[in-house]
Amino acid sequence: MKYSRKLLQAAYAGIVPVLLVASGAYACCGMYPVVTDDPIDVACVGQQVTISGTISAVEEWPGSYSTDVGMTIEVTSPSGDVTQLNVTLSNLQEFPGPPPSATVDFAGTYMPTEAGTYTYVKTARWTTWYGTEYNAVPGSFEVVQCPGKVTGGGWFVRSADKAGKNDKDTFGFVAQYVQDSLTPQGNLEFQRHGGAINVHSSTITGLYVTGNTATFRGLCTVNGTPGFKFTVTVVDNGEPGKDSDTLAITVPTVFAIPPTLLDGGNIQVHKPK
């Protein structure tokens, strides 16, 4: 089977190509993609949302039929970060009749990390032998900081045999949602004694609590230098925290520590009141 240059270019561009087969009775021309938008309810920081809908087509030229359909979704956060989602297409079908009878479902998931208004653009592509038509549809959804609080302090040694007890990492933090505010509050202090790295939070930008697990994010300084981001995920496995609770922390471009059992201290994920 030969693949057209357009299909190969679309594949390398990251747009999911889908081959749609039509009856030979339909020859050439143009199809304009029509996009529906499934509404998104207000979401919590850290709660996965699904941006979805359908793609159908309006026949601009009699007898046209499609060779592929595609969808891209770009989401912009309140702070201006742009993310292109991985999009899945479903309800694909061969065309027993004119293309306007076909509808393709699409969906992409996104994890918001701060409160505010998120905008997105869904761009549908519908290609026929005549050419390619695009339709960009904007949308938005709100993300709020949902109730939650997490506190903790302690230390751990990252070496497998726990040798060199003085070569340990210490931490202390509190992150909490304040009623009637979209912005969480708190602070983080993390010290890698062996690596002589100090992480000090300047702003907590997101907090998400589910069960006994909490994740909070923010901006920080590293050894006094600003401009860094951090993410901390903790699990409260009960009392005491030693050999039970875990902490993971990532500061991109600086270091990343996977979930690690505490050698001392305690972490508490507080249930929302």
C-alpha positions, -999 to 999 in steps of 0.1 A, spaced: 0 0 0 13 35 -9 9 63 16 4 98 5 30 125 13 3 144 32 -4 114 55 33 109 62 38 146 70 8 146 93 21 116 112 55 132 118 37 164 128 22 146 158 -14 147 145 -31 113 147 -39 102 111 -69 80 106 -77 64 72 -113 66 63 -125 45 34 -153 56 11 -173 40 -16 -158 44 -51 -190 61 -61 -178 93 -44 -150 112 -60 -131 144 -50 -137 176 -34 -139 194 0 -152 187 35 -153 213 63 -149 198 98 -174 208 125 -164 204 161 -186 200 191 -174 208 226 -182 187 257 -185 211 286 -161 208 316 -173 213 351 -152 233 376 -121 211 384 -98 210 414 -61 216 412 -44 183 406 -76 167 393 -74 152 358 -98 167 333 -108 154 299 -112 177 269 -134 159 245 -161 162 218 -168 151 182 -157 159 147 -182 157 119 -181 173 84 -201 196 62 -198 186 25 -187 217 6 -184 199 -27 -208 172 -40 -194 137 -39 -163 145 -18 -150 119 6 -123 118 33 -89 103 35 -80 111 71 -92 131 101 -70 146 129 -73 167 160 -48 187 181 -55 203 215 -33 230 231 -40 241 266 -27 273 282 -25 276 319 -32 308 339 6 314 341 10 310 304 24 275 301 13 258 268 8 220 267 -1 200 236 -22 170 246 -20 134 234 -54 130 216 -72 97 210 -98 92 182 -126 67 184 -158 57 167 -139 54 135 -159 40 106 -159 33 69 -183 54 49 -212 34 35 -227 67 22 -218 104 19 -192 116 44 -215 139 64 -230 107 79 -197 101 98 -188 114 133 -154 108 150 -150 112 188 -119 127 203 -105 130 239 -74 143 256 -65 144 293 -49 172 312 -37 177 348 -40 214 360 -14 224 386 -27 259 396 -60 276 402 -75 300 376 -89 301 341 -74 276 315 -80 282 278 -76 257 250 -78 255 212 -90 224 195 -80 222 158 -97 196 137 -84 185 103 -105 168 76 -87 158 44 -102 148 11 -86 141 -22 -94 177 -30 -74 192 -1 -74 197 37 -98 219 57 -91 230 93 -114 244 120 -99 258 153 -124 260 182 -115 278 214 -127 270 249 -120 275 286 -126 259 320 -121 270 356 -98 253 382 -102 260 419 -81 251 449 -101 224 467 -99 219 505 -69 201 519 -39 204 542 -6 185 546 22 189 572 54 171 578 90 171 590 117 146 592 147 130 575 159 101 555 191 86 541 190 77 505 217 50 505 203 15 504 223 3 534 216 35 554 253 40 559 266 74 568 237 86 589 251 122 588 248 122 550 210 126 551 182 148 537 160 168 561 127 185 554 98 205 569 67 218 552 31 229 555 7 234 526 -29 242 530 -60 255 512 -74 286 529 -112 289 527 -125 314 501 -91 317 484 -80 301 451 -43 302 462 -29 277 487 -5 288 514 25 273 531 62 267 529 88 241 522 124 237 535 144 209 521 181 203 528 204 178 510 232 178 534 254 154 514 250 175 483 249 209 501 217 219 484 191 240 501 155 243 486 134 271 501 99 278 488 88 312 478 52 304 467 29 274 469 10 273 436 -9 241 438 -21 215 464 -41 183 458 -52 159 485 -67 125 478 -70 99 505 -37 96 523 -17 111 494 -9 148 488 9 166 461 19 203 463 39 224 439 54 258 439 83 282 432 115 281 451 151 292 455 180 268 453 210 278 475 195 313 474 190 315 436 154 321 425 136 309 394 131 272 402 100 250 405 94 221 428 69 193 432 65 172 464 44 141 467 39 125 502 20 95 515 8 93 551 7 56 560 -1 61 596 17 65 629 46 66 634 60 81 602 94 63 605 97 34 581 61 41 570 55 75 554 71 84 521 83 116 504 93 123 468 106 157 456 116 170 422 133 202 413 138 201 375 173 205 362 186 202 399 176 168 413 148 143 417 143 119 446 117 91 441 93 81 469 115 73 499 107 60 534 113 82 563 141 73 587 127 98 612 98 123 616 62 122 605 39 133 576 2 140 581 -24 144 554 -53 161 571 -88 152 560 -109 182 547 -133 195 573 
